[in-house]
Amino acid sequence: MQLNYLPNIKSPADIRGYSNAELHELCDELRNYTIDTITQIGGHLAPTLGVIELTVALHYTYNTPKDKLIWDVGHQGYAHKLLTGRYDDFPTIRKFKGLSGFLKRTESDYDVIGAGHASTSISSALGIAEGRHQNKEDFRVAAIIGDGAMTGGLAFEGINNAGHLGRQLLVILNDNEMSISPNVGAISTYFTRLISNPLYNRIRNEIWDLTGKLPIAKTTTRTLIRKVEESLKSLIVPGILFDELGFRYFGPIDGHDLDEVLHTLENIKDIQKPVLLHVLTKKGKGMVSMNVENREYHDDAVKYHAVKPNGKKPYKIEKEVPKSTAPVFQDVFGKLTCEIARNRKDTVCVTAAMREGTGLVPYSKEFPDRYYDVGIAEGHGVTFSAGLATEGVRPIVAIYSTFLQRAYDHIVHDCAIQHLPVIFCMDRSGIAGEDGPTHHGALDLTYMRCIQGMIVTAPKSGNEFRHLLYTALNIKDQPFSIRYPKTSSVEFDENGQAELLPIGSWDVEQRGSDVAILAVGPMVYTALDAAKQIASSGITCEVVNCRFIKPMDTAYLDSMKKKFTKIITLEEGTTTGGFGDGVAGWLLENGFQGQLKKLGLPDTFVEHGSRDQILAMLGLDVDGVVQSIRNLVSEKETVSV
């Protein structure tokens, strides 16, 4: 498709002189260019396709960047990037050193708040609106949140506070459910036009003020007017809840009808109180099937939420590393949960709107009555699991490492203090790849280690994952965490047998005499490869699989400190408070007189890029570990723990 408008747009100001016909053409260009580019290079596709018209209408109607647009999560922000001066760089999105896949404050003045986790937009937008009030400034604030993100409790906490403060704030609920509400039609459109019309609002307010001045029956008259208005609105729109929370509710409107969206935004943008606009859209509009009767739309929308490169690569792409034949950890998890459920009727699985991402699709289909998706409500999911555990049910909670951070108090207060055996399986631990710092699981080793009574583990492979899950199910009075990265499980036998592991036990993978490498998770294989490579230099390394981060194998540590004067810890997590700190603390307290080097993620937020690129940049690949071994061996022996 020839692009007549998009390449020439350097800022939203460029589109504000467009005619109606030109805006429609621009929407077509945005949709087609996004499909062509993202299917070639990979990235989040369906979410942005659903908000093309809404994005154009917002930047046309609002004076951005003075007016502030806050996008929830950022998956739906690709069109926003294209309209805000990033067209030339768009093919680099989610690539190493390229554009972020989410909104990023350091990337553009138009990215007011960055977010990789859902449900944050309303609270942050309200903070911006209140900051405007404190600073006596004049600009508009709008938050765009999806119906999935509205399942998060934080969104309703923001709504509750916004209704109390009463500041100008537009919340756009982007509802991309599979079916179109019956309210989308002539009656609903007419009603929305009526109640969003400035004349209607002025007359409504004047009548309200007038009834307040009546000498008699003031309360009765106003009560009657309110009941009539609420009855009409509840008949036609589902907005009574938001009205009761202090918001003026408008909609629902068809989010793909550009003219209707423009008309509505123009009418409501200056209402000086909280407003909620309900917009119905189709996730993946223009690409996925619209046959909602047989759920084809739902299946395709999930399929195209994020796409991989299709092989037609006109843009520079890093050479891909050959893939391992072993399944990735998330698929191993899906297989293991089904295996366990067939043998143990007391187990259930709980996730927070991440069925596909955590590998639970097979489980949800085979055991629908034992599968719980709590929506984007991680805190509730953890406390819900604690309740299940009190009744003898064994919940396995599958939540991404960074998403589980949102439920930290629930882990402590509702699970650990209660001595409840909830099992936490944390996907995306370590480097999460192109999703970047909002998704890198840098902190789970640290935040789990410091919780009293928590058992913290990391399998090196899919087979060891099985052993740890069965071991966790054998624990009856402590929470148990298992963390694993977004990568190959290296080794997995689908017909393998589970082995109960002694709590706190490590496994020596290779004997050596010069350097001890204490490695966590799949980094064990990195350590083995590094040890093999450096052996040609006459340096022998003892490689230890430290599958239990807490409790540690203190018996091995005691023997090791007598044998080695040079030790390296290797983890795919932050070294601040992580596994290495635990080892260093124990060695210092127990008289170790040698040197220790901690290798892991730094005390800074790591950028996005492929896992291999990031590990190489941080010196956590084989070559980096080899160099660290050389450096440590060449140093003079001084106490450095």
C-alpha positions, -999 to +999 in steps of 0.1 A: +000+000+000+013+034-009+016+057+021+005+093+013+003+107+048+021+086+075+057+092+064+051+129+066+038+130+101+064+143+125+040+152+153+002+151+160+000+188+151+005+177+114-029+158+114-050+185+130-055+203+097-066+171+079-100+168+064-124+141+075-116+121+044-079+124+050-083+112+086-101+081+073-072+074+049-047+079+076-064+052+097-062+028+068-025+036+064-018+031+100-036-002+101-020-016+070+015-004+078+013-018+113+002-052+100+029-052+073+057-042+096+049-062+127+042-094+109+076-091+093+096-081+124+075-095+153+058-077+181+024-069+197-001-066+169-038-071+177-040-046+206-030-016+184-052-027+155-081-023+178-074+013+187-064+029+154-094+051+150-093+060+187-057+070+186-062+092+156-092+108+172-074+115+205-044+131+189-067+151+166-089+163+193-064+168+222-035+193+221-008+167+228+018+168+243+004+197+265-027+176+270-017+142+285-026+108+272-019+079+295-020+044+279-025+014+300+002-014+295+014+001+262+006-029+239-020-006+223+006+022+218+021+014+184-001+038+165+006+064+191+043+060+184+037+064+147+018+096+151+044+111+175+075+113+153+087+077+154+078+065+120+114+062+107+124+042+138+093+020+139+109-010+123+134-012+152+106-017+178+115-043+205+149-048+189+181-044+208+189-006+210+157+001+191+123+015+201+107+001+232+076-022+228+059-001+255+057+036+262+089+050+276+093+084+292+129+088+280+118+080+244+093+107+238+076+137+254+043+121+243+050+091+265+037+106+297+039+074+318+055+041+308+038+008+318+044-028+311+020-041+338-018-035+335-043-014+354-020+016+363-033+042+339-062+057+360-042+061+392-013+077+373-036+099+353-053+111+384-020+119+399-012+140+368-046+157+371-041+165+407-006+178+400-022+201+374-045+214+401-016+219+426+004+238+400-026+258+388-020+247+352-045+242+324-045+210+303-066+179+298-058+144+310-071+112+295-064+076+304-070+047+280-076+014+296-086-020+282-115-041+296-089-067+307-069-041+327-102-031+343-102-065+361-073-052+382-081-038+416-058-009+411-081+005+383-110+006+407-089+021+435-081+049+410-117+053+399-128+055+436-103+082+444-109+101+411-146+103+419-138+117+454-114+144+441-136+154+412-109+167+389-112+169+351-102+134+339-114+113+310-111+076+313-116+057+280-127+021+286-115+003+255-138-027+256-127-053+230-149-082+241-158-108+215-195-098+210-209-064+202-232-051+229-268-046+219-264-010+230-244-003+198-270+009+175-292+038+166-308+043+200-275+041+219-257+064+194-286+089+196-285+088+234-248+093+236-250+122+212-277+137+234-260+134+268-226+144+254-240+175+237-228+207+254-264+222+251-278+191+269-253+194+297-259+231+301-297+227+302-293+198+326-271+218+350-293+249+348-324+228+356-305+213+385-295+247+398-330+260+393-346+232+414-322+241+442-338+275+444-374+263+446-390+274+479-408+242+485-403+205+476-367+211+467-356+176+479-385+159+463-381+176+430-344+169+428-349+133+438-375+128+411-352+144+384-323+122+395-345+090+394-358+098+360-323+104+346-308+073+362-337+051+351-333+063+315-296+058+316-297+023+332-322+012+305-299+022+277-263+021+290-245+001+317-231+032+333-249+034+366-220+020+385-196+046+372-222+074+379-224+062+415-186+064+418-186+101+407-181+097+370-203+109+341-207+079+319-210+081+281-214+052+256-209+026+246-199+038+211-184+020+182-147+026+185-141+020+148-166+047+137-140+075+135-167+102+130-186+091+161-154+089+182-144+124+170-178+139+177-180+124+211-145+134+222-151+169+210-182+172+231-169+157+264-133+168+264-139+199+285-164+185+311-148+196+344-153+164+363-144+127+359-158+112+328-158+076+315-163+069+278-171+033+270-157+024+235-163-009+219-135-022+196-123-053+180-089-065+190-070-072+157-095-052+136-086-055+100-067-088+104-086-113+124-118-131+117-150-114+129-171-146+131-180-141+168-206-168+168-181-197+167-154-178+186-130-175+157-125-139+166-114-148+201-090-174+189-074-152+163-072-122+186-052-143+211-031-157+182-023-122+169-018-105+203+019-109+197+034-123+165+068-136+156+087-126+125+072-142+094+105-147+077+101-118+052+127-096+068+133-063+049+148-048+080+181-057+097+175-085+121+201-101+143+210-136+132+189-161+151+206-188+173+195-224+164+166-234+187+169-262+212+148-293+206+137-293+242+104-275+250+106-241+267+100-240+304+064-227+301+054-257+280+071-280+304+050-264+332+018-271+312+027-307+307+037-312+344+006-296+358-015-320+337+006-349+348+002-340+384-035-334+382-041-368+368-023-383+398-034-359+425-070-348+428-062-322+455-043-299+431-056-268+412-039-242+391-044-204+395-033-177+371-039-140+366-051-135+330-020-153+316-033-187+306-014-187+273+017-170+287+022-195+315+015-226+294-018-235+311-039-239+280-038-278+280-045-278+317-075-254+314-090-277+288-084-310+305-093-298+340-116-268+336-132-273+371-097-271+387-085-241+367-089-205+380-082-174+361-087-144+384-081-117+358-054-091+362-057-093+400-025-109+412-030-100+449-064-115+449-051-146+432-025-152+459-049-146+488-076-168+470-049-195+469-042-191+506-079-197+513-079-228+491-048-241+510-066-238+543-091-264+530-065-290+520-065-280+484-030-276+469-029-245+447-001-241+421+000-204+413+014-195+378+023-158+376+052-140+358+080-130+381+074-093+377+036-096+379+039-114+412+057-083+426+023-067+427+011-093+452+041-091+476+021-084+508-003-111+500+026-136+497+039-125+531+007-119+551-017-145+536+007-174+528+040-172+547+028-160+581-001-185+579+024-214+570+002-223+540+018-245+513+010-224+483+033-232+453+045-202+433+057-210+397+073-178+383+077-177+346+099-150+329+124-150+358+157-135+347+159-119+312+125-117+295+138-105+262+122-079+240+096-068+266+124-051+285+127-038+321+090-041+330+092-078+324+127-088+332+124-110+363+154-095+381+140-094+416+123-126+425+153-143+441+158-113+463+122-107+473+115-143+479+147-150+499+138-125+526+104-139+533+105-160+565+097-197+559+097-194+520+115-222+502+131-207+471+142-229+441+153-228+405+155-258+382+184-261+357+162-281+333+127-294+326+135-327+343+146-310+375+115-288+372+094-320+376+115-330+407+110-296+423+072-295+417+067-329+433+090-319+461+069-288+467+037-309+469+054-329+496+057-298+518+027-292+539+034-261+561+055-237+540+051-218+508+074-229+480+086-209+450+100-222+417+115-197+392+125-203+356+133-181+326+117-176+292+140-201+274+146-237+265+142-262+294+174-279+279+164-314+290+129-328+294+117-364+293+079-365+291+078-400+305+103-393+332+099-402+369+097-376+397+124-376+424+118-361+458+148-338+465+161-332+500+153-296+509+184-274+506+204-299+486+228-289+458+243-311+432+280-311+421+279-313+383+317-313+377+346-316+401+375-291+399+402-277+422+409-240+411+375-222+411+341-232+424+312-219+403+279-219+422+252-216+395+214-211+396+189-225+372+199-229+335+230-209+342+244-242+353+249-251+316+266-218+310+290-225+339+297-260+325+305-247+290+327-220+305+345-246+326+351-267+296+364-238+275+388-226+302+401-261+310+424-257+280+442-230+300+449-254+328+422-240+351+398-265+365+364-255+378+340-272+401+304-265+389+276-268+414+239-268+406+224-246+434+188-256+428+178-245+463+185-208+468+169-209+503+177-229+523+212-233+510+233-264+511+254-253+541+271-287+544+285-282+509+294-246+517+313-257+548+334-282+528+339-258+499+353-230+520+381-254+531+389-265+496+386-233+475+400-198+478+382-185+447+344-187+443+320-174+416+283-172+421+262-171+388+226-161+388+201-146+363+188-121+389+200-090+406+232-095+426+218-070+452+202-091+478+202-122+455+217-156+457+253-143+456+246-121+486+233-151+505+264-171+498+287-141+506+269-136+539+272-172+550+309-174+540+318-142+558+301-154+590+319-187+588+354-176+584+360-179+546+394-163+538+393-163+500+378-143+471+342-143+459+329-128+426+291-123+422+279-125+386+243-115+379+221-087+368+233-052+378+217-026+401+202-008+371+172-015+349+183-036+320+171-026+285+152-047+260+167-071+235+169-108+229+180-129+259+213-139+242+221-102+234+214-090+270+233-119+286+263-112+264+261-074+271+261-082+309+289-107+307+266-136+316+272-157+285+299-183+282+326-159+270+317-134+298+320-161+325+353-174+311+367-138+313+354-135+349+372-168+358+404-155+342+402-122+361+395-139+394+424-164+390+448-136+381+439-115+412+460-117+443+444-137+471+428-113+495+397-116+516+370-100+494+338-115+507 
